[in-house]
Amino acid sequence: MDKEIPYEYYDKKLGVKIKFLISDLDRKHPDSLSLIKYITLYKRMKSNNSTVTELRRSCFGSDALVLFSSLDRETKDAVIFKFGKPAVEVEKSYFSQHYQPDRLAYDFFIDHRYGEDEKKLDLKKVELYTYNASVLNTVLIMKPTRKQDIKARGATEIDIWQSLSNDVNAFREVEHNLPTNKDSLRRKVVQYSKEGYECLISGKYDMKNAQVVTKKIESLLVSLYCLPNKPDVGAVHDLYLQFLGGGIDVVNIKTGELYERKEFFKNDAPIELSVATIWNYLNAPRNSLVIKKARNGAYDFSHKNRPHVNRTAPNYTMSKITLDDRDIMHTKMHDGSKVMAYYAFDDLSGAMIGIAHSKSKNHQLYIDCIRSMFRFTTSKGLGIPMQMEVEQHLVSDFKDGLMQAGNMFPFVRWCNPTNSQEKYAERLIGTKKYGVEKDNNQNVGRHYSRRDSNRVTLQKIFDEQNDNYKDAKASFEQIVANELQEQLQYNNELHPNKEKYNGMTRMDVFLQNINPDLPKLDKGQLAKYIGNRTDTSIRRSQYVTVQYQKYQLESPQILNRLAPNNYDVEAYYIPNDSNEINEVYLYQNNQYVGECKPVPTFNRANAEWTDADKKGYEEATKYISQFDKMVKEDTGNVLEKLSIIKTNYSFIDVTPEIVTDIEHEEVFELEYMDIQTERSRAINDL
């Protein structure tokens, strides 16, 4: 039972028990406010100069009361603050005084049997049904005098069932599940007064229905409830009765067979079911999940009913990168279209390390995001991320190349379609959206959001299309610039795990917790997967031309990797943030050839040389020297001076004549080669 309250009506007036106000130890209630001594309060009630009025003197079985309306405002507020509003608390107390447990109801529910196996009700159900019966008994007791009670409390509008419903809802000394609205309560009370305890038993525990509802009937009910038009229980009941009466036929679309009506008869009579019985079977646990998936779809079922896993954060950054796309909704372009974005987040730190934008959602958007990510990681001297978490939508076309595990990244996790809760990027996008994005823009949120602060309102434009709304507008470049600024702001916010990373931003956490086992980045392989490609050829055994710029081979030895008589190659490159090309990677017949960098240059006028000119001269002459050395070595290895002797000469046998040896003066011949001229000519050819 609830504890005693200070309020009580007497002579149609609201009073407060004095023992809840006084501070005397021998007189006060344990929950007393201790505002005043009894003798002081007594003198005020007897004084002609005080407004405090005695409502009832203490007598056997009754407490002394002081008129509530005669108390000063401070005392009234103190009483209400601690014990609640008088009308509500008195009603609770009044209902409690009339409540009595129904022993006969308990015996009835204990003896109840249901089903073909004569099963007993669970003790919790017996207790629940007994409490329901006891509360309904109290309602029946209070109903005849409720009108007079309401008038006694000074109410002008009389709604008996609303008053009784309020009492039942407020009465929680026992656990009951009676209807919470007045109309349903009224129907239940009327039914209970006519049918007794049986009407409180759920249909699934009813002996009659438990015996007649077969698996075939249950399957039909579930199937009707899962029709595309999503009928309610009443409509299913009507369809079932029409089927029994021959008004409609039911066909199995998969097999093409008609349901046999006789299978739903017993003893030549149709098996009729009530709406309540159908409702109970549709809400049985074994059927409820099937119905939710069929009626609401796999997406809704997966997010609300399907079990899920629980994952913990990694220990290092770059251990896992999670990516996802989104539409920028708060600001649209001038033509009303949306800017598409693709983000790459580090799982541990939450830092956004890759970002790309486009006017359409296509494969190039994803590749641009990967390029952005690698531009950032290579600028920090980092290797390859250990794992990539991606979706199927835009990335599936790369599953046999870039995104095949082991090709570029050691691990690749493919998230199931429509399973947004699997992608951690979804959560991080929400953090950015309702963080820096909401701080910097208006109309950030969803029109159906449960939280008022995240619910946006749409202002309709009444024009001939009747489907336009007022939106913030900006150019593509402005929206992208705003996004890039928000990326910096987001990365420089404090990490949400303040206990572990106190005072550290997301970027601080990212840079200070790099996985020590990251694979080394192969830029040549990366360029082949995500770089731009152009077909070119090696010229003068030295350089290729890409985007109207010359790029020199890293070594003349690369020429030996080419196919015979084939100087045509494929050049792959990744422009930097300034759209400059610093490296070009050459492939021929899908085989890596080598790396090229911009051809070194220097000023023709030596008087104007800077350190950069000296370095350019050294690199240029170094390559030429390497080339000359290679040619010289190859010449010595493969080139021999030869003379041709014909084999069809005729020989004459003669006797040689011996002559005296004549001494001749030795003459030296000099071969001259202008090496400096040849070197200068080669340099000028650059």
C-alpha positions in Angstrom: 0.0 0.0 0.0 1.1 3.6 -0.6 2.3 5.7 2.3 0.0 8.1 4.2 -0.6 11.5 2.5 -1.4 14.8 4.4 -4.5 15.7 2.4 -8.1 14.8 3.4 -11.5 16.1 2.5 -13.8 16.9 5.4 -17.2 18.6 5.1 -16.6 19.2 1.4 -13.4 21.1 2.1 -9.8 20.2 1.6 -7.7 19.9 4.8 -4.1 19.2 5.7 -3.3 16.9 8.6 -1.6 19.0 11.3 0.9 16.3 12.1 2.5 16.9 8.7 3.2 20.5 9.5 4.4 20.6 13.2 7.9 19.9 14.5 7.1 18.4 17.9 8.8 15.1 18.2 6.0 13.4 20.1 3.2 14.6 17.7 4.7 15.0 14.2 4.5 12.5 11.4 7.9 10.9 10.2 7.5 12.8 6.9 6.5 16.1 8.6 7.8 19.3 7.1 8.5 20.5 10.6 7.5 24.1 9.8 6.0 25.2 13.1 5.5 24.1 16.7 2.1 22.7 17.6 1.4 25.3 20.3 2.2 28.1 17.9 -0.1 26.7 15.2 -2.8 26.1 17.8 -2.7 29.8 19.0 -3.0 31.0 15.4 -6.1 28.8 14.8 -7.7 30.3 17.9 -6.6 33.9 17.2 -9.0 36.3 15.6 -6.1 38.0 13.9 -4.9 34.9 12.0 -6.2 33.5 8.8 -5.3 29.9 9.7 -8.5 28.0 10.3 -9.1 24.7 12.1 -11.1 22.3 9.9 -11.4 19.4 12.3 -10.3 18.6 15.9 -8.5 15.4 16.6 -10.7 12.6 17.8 -10.6 8.7 18.0 -9.5 7.5 14.5 -9.4 10.9 13.0 -6.5 13.3 12.6 -6.7 17.0 13.3 -7.0 19.1 10.1 -6.3 22.6 9.2 -8.0 24.2 6.2 -5.7 24.1 3.2 -6.9 27.4 1.7 -6.3 29.2 5.0 -2.5 28.5 4.9 -0.1 31.1 3.6 1.4 30.7 0.1 4.9 29.6 1.4 3.4 26.8 3.5 1.1 25.7 0.6 4.0 25.5 -1.8 6.1 23.5 0.6 3.3 21.0 1.1 2.7 20.7 -2.7 6.4 20.5 -3.5 6.9 17.5 -1.2 3.6 15.6 -1.3 2.2 16.6 -4.8 -1.0 18.4 -5.8 -3.9 17.9 -3.4 -6.6 16.7 -5.9 -4.4 14.1 -7.5 -3.1 12.7 -4.2 -6.5 12.6 -2.6 -7.9 10.6 -5.5 -5.1 8.1 -5.2 -5.7 7.8 -1.5 -9.4 7.5 -1.9 -9.1 4.7 -4.5 -6.6 2.9 -2.3 -9.0 3.0 0.6 -11.6 1.0 -1.4 -9.2 -1.5 -3.0 -9.5 -5.1 -1.7 -7.8 -8.2 -3.2 -10.3 -10.7 -4.7 -9.5 -14.2 -3.3 -12.3 -15.8 -5.5 -10.6 -14.4 -8.6 -7.3 -16.0 -7.6 -9.0 -19.4 -7.1 -10.7 -19.1 -10.4 -7.5 -18.4 -12.4 -5.5 -21.0 -10.5 -8.1 -23.7 -11.6 -8.3 -22.5 -15.2 -7.0 -25.0 -17.9 -6.5 -24.3 -21.6 -5.4 -26.2 -24.7 -5.6 -29.8 -25.6 -3.0 -30.7 -23.0 -5.0 -29.0 -20.2 -2.2 -26.6 -19.3 -2.2 -24.3 -16.3 -1.8 -20.6 -16.4 1.6 -19.2 -15.5 1.6 -17.9 -11.9 2.5 -14.4 -13.2 -0.6 -14.5 -15.4 -2.7 -15.7 -12.4 -1.4 -12.7 -10.4 -2.0 -10.2 -13.2 -5.6 -11.4 -13.8 -6.3 -11.4 -10.1 -5.1 -7.8 -9.8 -7.2 -6.8 -12.8 -10.3 -8.3 -11.3 -9.6 -6.6 -7.9 -9.2 -3.2 -9.5 -12.3 -3.6 -11.6 -14.2 -4.5 -8.4 -13.0 -1.2 -6.9 -14.2 0.7 -10.0 -17.7 -1.0 -9.6 -17.8 0.0 -5.9 -16.8 3.7 -6.6 -18.8 4.3 -9.7 -22.2 4.9 -8.0 -20.9 7.6 -5.8 -18.4 9.2 -8.1 -20.7 11.9 -9.3 -21.2 13.2 -5.7 -17.5 12.9 -5.0 -16.6 15.1 -8.0 -19.2 17.7 -6.9 -17.8 17.7 -3.4 -14.4 18.6 -4.7 -15.8 21.7 -6.4 -15.6 20.5 -10.0 -18.1 22.0 -12.4 -17.7 19.6 -15.3 -18.5 16.0 -14.5 -17.0 13.1 -16.6 -17.4 10.0 -14.4 -15.5 7.6 -16.7 -12.6 10.0 -17.2 -12.3 10.4 -13.4 -12.4 6.6 -12.9 -9.8 6.2 -15.6 -7.6 8.7 -13.9 -7.9 6.8 -10.7 -7.1 3.4 -12.3 -4.1 4.9 -14.2 -2.7 6.5 -11.0 -3.3 3.4 -8.8 0.0 1.4 -9.1 0.0 -0.4 -5.7 -0.5 -3.6 -7.8 0.7 -4.4 -11.3 -2.4 -4.4 -13.6 -2.7 -3.9 -17.3 -6.2 -2.5 -17.6 -7.0 0.0 -20.4 -5.6 3.5 -20.0 -8.3 5.5 -21.8 -11.8 6.0 -20.5 -13.7 4.4 -23.4 -11.8 1.2 -23.3 -12.0 1.0 -19.5 -15.8 1.5 -19.7 -16.2 -1.3 -22.2 -14.0 -3.6 -20.1 -16.0 -2.8 -16.9 -19.3 -3.5 -18.7 -17.9 -6.8 -20.1 -16.6 -7.8 -16.7 -19.9 -7.1 -15.0 -21.7 -9.3 -17.5 -19.1 -12.1 -18.1 -17.1 -12.2 -14.9 -13.6 -13.5 -14.6 -13.5 -15.3 -18.0 -13.4 -12.0 -20.0 -10.0 -11.2 -18.4 -8.3 -14.3 -19.8 -6.4 -13.7 -23.1 -7.7 -15.5 -26.1 -4.6 -17.6 -26.5 -5.4 -19.1 -23.0 -9.0 -19.9 -23.9 -9.7 -23.6 -24.0 -12.1 -23.4 -27.0 -9.9 -21.4 -29.3 -6.7 -23.2 -28.3 -8.3 -26.4 -29.5 -9.8 -25.2 -32.8 -7.0 -23.0 -34.3 -4.9 -25.3 -36.4 -1.6 -24.7 -38.1 -3.4 -24.2 -41.4 -5.7 -21.6 -39.9 -2.8 -19.8 -38.2 -0.8 -19.8 -41.5 -3.9 -18.3 -43.4 -4.3 -15.6 -40.8 -0.7 -14.6 -40.9 -0.7 -14.6 -44.7 -3.8 -12.5 -44.9 -2.3 -10.0 -42.5 0.8 -9.7 -44.7 -1.1 -8.8 -47.9 0.5 -5.8 -49.8 -2.3 -3.4 -48.7 -1.3 -4.2 -45.0 -4.9 -4.8 -43.6 -5.6 -4.4 -39.9 -6.9 -7.2 -37.7 -10.5 -6.3 -38.3 -10.0 -6.5 -42.0 -8.3 -9.9 -41.6 -11.3 -11.1 -39.6 -13.7 -10.0 -42.3 -11.6 -11.7 -45.0 -11.5 -14.9 -43.0 -15.3 -14.9 -42.6 -15.8 -14.2 -46.3 -13.5 -17.1 -47.1 -15.5 -19.4 -44.8 -18.7 -18.2 -46.4 -17.6 -18.7 -49.9 -17.5 -15.0 -50.7 -13.8 -15.1 -51.8 -11.3 -17.7 -52.7 -7.7 -17.6 -51.5 -4.9 -18.9 -53.8 -1.2 -19.6 -53.0 0.7 -17.5 -55.5 3.8 -19.7 -55.3 2.1 -23.1 -55.9 -1.0 -21.9 -57.7 -3.3 -24.0 -55.6 -6.5 -22.8 -54.0 -7.0 -23.1 -50.3 -9.5 -25.9 -49.5 -12.4 -24.4 -47.6 -13.3 -27.8 -46.0 -10.0 -27.8 -44.1 -11.3 -24.8 -42.1 -14.4 -26.6 -41.0 -15.0 -28.9 -38.0 -18.0 -31.2 -37.7 -19.4 -29.7 -40.9 -19.4 -26.2 -39.3 -16.9 -23.4 -40.1 -14.3 -22.6 -37.4 -15.2 -19.1 -36.5 -12.7 -16.9 -34.6 -13.1 -13.6 -32.8 -11.0 -10.5 -33.5 -9.3 -10.9 -30.2 -8.3 -14.5 -31.0 -6.9 -13.5 -34.3 -5.0 -10.6 -32.7 -3.4 -13.0 -30.2 -2.2 -15.4 -32.8 -0.8 -12.6 -35.0 1.1 -11.3 -32.0 2.5 -14.6 -30.9 6.3 -14.4 -30.8 6.7 -17.0 -33.6 4.4 -15.0 -35.9 5.3 -11.5 -34.9 8.8 -11.5 -36.3 7.6 -13.0 -39.6 4.9 -10.4 -39.9 7.2 -7.5 -39.1 9.7 -8.5 -41.8 7.0 -9.2 -44.4 4.9 -6.0 -43.7 7.7 -3.5 -43.0 10.5 -4.8 -45.2 14.0 -6.1 -44.5 15.5 -2.7 -43.8 13.1 -1.8 -41.0 13.2 -5.4 -39.7 17.0 -5.4 -39.6 17.2 -2.1 -37.7 14.4 -2.8 -35.2 14.2 -6.5 -34.6 17.2 -8.4 -36.0 20.0 -9.1 -33.5 23.2 -7.2 -33.9 26.9 -7.5 -32.9 28.8 -5.2 -30.5 32.2 -4.0 -31.5 35.0 -2.1 -29.7 37.3 0.6 -31.1 40.7 -0.4 -32.4 43.9 0.5 -30.5 45.7 2.3 -33.3 44.8 4.8 -36.0 45.1 3.7 -39.6 44.1 0.2 -38.5 40.7 0.7 -40.1 39.4 3.4 -42.4 35.6 3.6 -42.8 34.0 5.4 -45.9 30.5 6.4 -46.9 28.7 8.9 -49.2 26.1 11.4 -48.3 24.1 14.3 -49.8 24.6 17.9 -48.6 21.0 18.8 -47.7 21.2 22.1 -45.9 22.4 24.1 -48.9 21.6 23.3 -52.5 22.9 24.6 -55.8 21.1 27.3 -57.7 19.3 24.8 -59.9 17.9 23.0 -56.8 20.2 20.0 -57.1 22.3 18.6 -54.3 26.1 18.3 -53.9 27.3 14.8 -53.3 30.1 14.1 -50.9 32.2 11.1 -50.0 34.1 10.9 -46.6 36.9 8.8 -45.3 37.2 8.5 -41.5 39.7 6.9 -39.3 37.9 4.5 -37.0 39.7 5.2 -33.7 40.2 9.0 -33.8 37.1 9.8 -35.9 39.3 12.2 -38.0 38.2 12.9 -41.5 41.3 12.1 -43.6 39.6 12.0 -47.1 36.9 14.1 -48.7 35.5 14.5 -52.2 32.6 16.3 -53.8 30.7 15.9 -57.1 27.5 17.0 -58.7 26.5 13.4 -59.3 27.0 10.2 -57.3 29.4 8.1 -59.5 32.6 6.0 -59.3 34.8 9.0 -59.8 33.5 10.5 -56.5 34.8 7.5 -54.7 38.2 7.5 -56.4 38.6 11.2 -55.7 38.0 10.5 -52.0 40.7 7.8 -52.1 43.1 10.2 -53.8 42.3 12.8 -51.1 43.0 10.3 -48.4 46.4 9.2 -49.8 47.4 12.8 -50.5 47.0 13.4 -46.8 48.6 10.2 -45.5 51.6 10.5 -47.9 52.1 14.1 -46.7 52.5 12.7 -43.2 54.8 9.9 -44.4 52.3 7.1 -43.6 51.9 3.7 -45.2 48.9 1.8 -46.4 45.8 1.6 -44.1 45.4 -1.9 -42.7 41.7 -2.2 -43.5 39.0 -0.4 -45.5 35.3 -0.5 -44.7 33.2 0.2 -47.8 29.7 -0.1 -49.1 28.6 -2.1 -52.2 26.9 0.8 -54.1 29.7 2.7 -55.7 32.6 0.5 -54.8 31.6 -3.0 -56.1 33.1 -2.3 -59.5 36.5 -2.1 -57.8 36.3 -5.4 -55.9 38.6 -7.3 -58.3 41.2 -4.5 -58.4 41.8 -1.7 -56.0 39.5 -3.1 -53.3 40.4 -6.8 -53.5 42.0 -7.8 -50.2 45.7 -8.2 -50.6 46.1 -6.1 -53.8 46.4 -2.8 -52.1 44.9 -3.1 -48.6 45.5 -6.1 -46.4 41.9 -6.3 -45.3 38.7 -5.1 -46.9 35.3 -5.2 -45.2 32.2 -5.1 -47.5 29.1 -3.8 -45.6 25.8 -5.4 -46.5 23.5 -3.2 -48.6 20.9 -1.1 -46.7 22.6 -2.0 -43.4 23.6 1.5 -42.3 24.3 0.5 -38.7 27.1 -1.8 -39.9 29.1 1.2 -41.4 30.8 3.1 -38.6 31.1 6.0 -41.1 27.3 6.5 -40.7 27.8 7.4 -37.1 30.7 9.7 -37.7 28.8 11.5 -40.4 26.0 12.1 -37.9 28.6 13.4 -35.4 29.8 15.9 -38.0 26.3 16.7 -39.2 24.8 17.5 -35.7 28.1 19.2 -34.6 30.1 21.6 -36.7 27.6 21.4 -39.6 24.6 22.3 -37.4 26.6 25.2 -35.8 27.5 26.7 -39.2 24.3 26.2 -41.2 20.5 26.3 -40.9 18.0 23.5 -41.6 20.4 20.7 -40.5 18.4 17.7 -39.6 15.4 15.7 -40.7 11.8 16.6 -41.0 10.8 13.4 -39.1 13.4 13.6 -36.3 12.2 12.7 -32.9 14.2 15.5 -31.3 12.7 18.9 -31.8 16.1 20.5 -32.1 17.0 18.2 -35.0 13.7 18.5 -36.8 13.7 20.8 -39.8 10.6 22.6 -41.2 9.9 22.8 -44.9 8.4 26.0 -46.4 6.4 25.2 -49.5 6.4 27.4 -52.5 2.9 27.4 -54.1 3.6 27.5 -57.8 2.5 25.5 -60.8 4.7 22.5 -59.9 3.3 22.5 -56.3 6.4 20.5 -55.2 9.0 23.2 -54.5 10.3 24.3 -51.2 12.4 27.2 -49.9 16.1 26.1 -49.6 19.4 27.8 -48.9 21.2 28.2 -52.3 24.9 28.6 -53.2 27.3 27.7 -56.0 29.0 24.3 -56.1 32.4 26.0 -55.3 30.9 27.8 -52.3 29.4 24.6 -50.9 32.7 22.7 -51.4 34.7 25.5 -49.8 32.4 25.4 -46.8 32.7 21.7 -46.5 36.5 21.9 -46.5 36.5 24.5 -43.8 34.1 22.3 -41.7 36.5 19.4 -42.2 39.3 21.4 -40.5 37.0 22.5 -37.8 35.7 19.0 -37.2 39.2 17.5 -37.0 40.4 20.1 -34.6 37.6 19.5 -32.1 38.4 17.6 -28.9 38.1 13.9 -29.1 34.8 12.6 -27.5 36.7 10.1 -25.3 37.9 12.8 -22.9 38.8 10.2 -20.3 41.4 8.5 -22.5 42.4 11.4 -24.7 42.0 14.4 -22.4 42.8 17.7 -24.2 43.6 16.0 -27.5 41.8 16.8 -30.8 40.7 14.2 -33.3 43.8 15.0 -35.4 46.1 14.8 -32.4 44.8 11.3 -31.6 45.2 10.3 -35.2 48.8 11.5 -35.6 50.0 10.2 -32.2 48.5 6.7 -32.3 49.6 5.4 -35.8 49.7 1.6 -36.2 53.4 0.6 -36.2 52.8 -2.3 -38.6 51.4 -0.4 -41.5 52.5 -1.8 -44.9 54.8 0.4 -47.0 53.1 2.4 -49.7 53.9 1.4 -53.3 53.1 4.6 -55.1 53.5 3.0 -58.5 50.9 0.4 -57.8 48.6 3.0 -56.2 48.9 5.2 -59.2 47.8 2.4 -61.5 44.6 1.9 -59.4 43.5 5.4 -58.7 45.7 7.6 -60.9 45.1 9.3 -64.3 46.4 7.5 -67.3 47.8 8.7 -70.6 49.5 6.8 -73.4 52.9 8.2 -74.4 56.4 7.0 -75.6 60.0 7.3 -74.4 61.9 9.9 -76.4 65.7 10.3 -76.8 66.2 7.4 -74.4 65.4 9.9 -71.6 61.9 11.3 -71.1 58.2 11.0 -71.7 55.7 13.8 -72.2 52.6 14.0 -69.9 50.2 16.9 -69.9 52.7 18.9 -72.1 55.5 18.5 -69.6 58.6 16.3 -69.8 59.4 13.7 -67.2 62.8 12.0 -67.0 63.4 8.3 -66.4 65.0 7.6 -63.0 67.8 5.7 -64.7 68.8 4.8 -68.3 68.7 1.1 -67.2 64.9 1.4 -67.4 65.3 1.1 -71.2 66.3 -2.5 -70.8 62.9 -3.3 -69.3 61.1 -2.4 -72.5 59.8 -4.9 -75.1 61.9 -5.1 -78.3 61.4 -2.2 -80.6 58.6 -0.8 -78.5 59.0 2.6 -76.7 55.3 3.1 -76.2 54.2 3.1 -72.5 51.2 3.9 -70.3 51.9 6.7 -67.9 50.0 6.9 -64.6 50.0 9.9 -62.3 48.2 11.4 -59.3 48.0 15.3 -59.3 48.4 17.0 -55.9 46.1 19.5 -54.4 47.5 22.2 -56.7 46.9 20.0 -59.7 50.6 19.5 -60.2 52.2 16.3 -61.3 55.3 15.4 -59.3 55.8 11.7 -60.3 54.8 9.7 -63.3 54.8 5.9 -63.2 55.3 3.9 -66.4 53.8 0.5 -67.4 54.2 -1.5 -70.5 52.0 -4.6 -71.2 50.7 -4.3 -67.6 54.2 -4.6 -66.2 55.8 -1.9 -64.1 58.7 -0.1 -66.0 59.8 2.7 -63.7 59.2 6.1 -62.2 59.8 9.5 -63.8 60.2 12.9 -62.3 60.2 16.4 -64.0 63.1 16.8 -66.3 65.8 18.9 -64.6 66.5 22.3 -66.1 69.0 25.2 -65.6 69.6 28.7 -66.9 71.6 29.0 -70.1 73.4 32.0 -68.7 75.9 30.8 -66.1 76.1 34.2 -64.6 72.5 33.9 -63.5 72.7 30.5 -61.9 71.1 29.8 -58.6 71.4 26.7 -56.4 68.4 25.3 -58.2 70.2 25.7 -61.6 73.4 24.0 -60.2 71.3 21.1 -59.0 69.4 20.9 -62.3 72.8 20.9 -64.2 74.2 18.1 -62.0 71.1 15.9 -62.4 71.0 16.5 -66.1 74.7 15.7 -66.7 74.5 12.8 -64.2 71.8 11.1 -66.3 73.8 11.7 -69.5 76.9 10.3 -67.9 75.0 7.2 -66.8 73.6 6.8 -70.3 77.1 7.1 -71.9 78.5 4.6 -69.4 75.7 2.2 -70.1 76.3 2.5 -73.9 80.0 2.1 -73.5 79.7 -1.0 -71.3 77.1 -2.5 -73.6 79.4 -1.7 -76.6 82.3 -3.5 -75.0 80.1 -6.5 -74.1 78.4 -7.0 -77.4 80.3 -5.2 -80.1 83.4 -6.8 -81.7 85.4 -5.6 -84.7 85.0 -8.2 -87.4 86.3 -8.9 -91.0 84.6 -11.0 -93.6 86.6 -13.8 -95.4 85.1 -15.3 -98.4 85.5 -19.1 -98.6 85.4 -19.6 -102.5 88.9 -18.1 -103.2 91.3 -20.3 -105.4 94.9 -20.9 -104.0 98.2 -21.0 -105.9 101.1 -23.0 -104.5 104.2 -20.7 -104.6 107.6 -20.7 -102.9 108.2 -17.6 -100.8 111.2 -15.5 -101.5 113.4 -14.5 -98.6 114.2 -10.8 -98.5 116.3 -8.6 -96.2 114.3 -6.8 -93.5 114.2 -3.1 -94.0 113.9 -0.8 -91.0 111.2 1.9 -91.2 110.6 4.9 -88.9 107.6 4.3 -86.6 104.8 6.8 -87.3 102.1 7.5 -84.6 98.5 8.4 -85.7 96.2 10.4 -83.4 92.4 10.0 -83.3 90.7 13.2 -82.2 87.2 13.5 -80.7 85.7 16.7 -79.3 84.2 15.3 -76.1 83.2 18.7 -74.8 81.3 19.6 -78.0 79.4 16.3 -77.9 78.4 16.8 -74.2 77.2 20.3 -74.8 75.2 19.2 -77.8 73.4 16.6 -75.6 72.7 19.1 -72.9 71.3 21.6 -75.4 69.0 18.9 -76.7 67.2 19.0 -73.4 
